[in-house]
Amino acid sequence: MSDKVKEINQFNLYRSKYGITDENTTRDEFINMINKESYSSIIQHKSLLYYNSIAKGELMEIERLNMLKKLAKECEKK
């Protein structure tokens, strides 16, 4: 199979796995949605935020602000 066909099959697999039933959802919209959900989950869960802050060597509040900035960038991509 070509790389393009593999990419399309993988996208369709992820779309069904995450419950995206709208056929008109593009790959970019899907990736944007997953990124927003990931950032908001990390921001809301103290243990995930703590883990990320230790891994990056930052204070928790600085890491929270960085994640909020990333989340705001993802929201602007519409």
Buried (B, 14 or more C-beta within 10 A) or exposed (E): EEEEEEEEEEBEEBBEEEEBEEEEEEEEBBBBBBBBEBBBEBBEEEEBBEEBBEEEEBEEEEBBEBBEEBBEEBEEEE
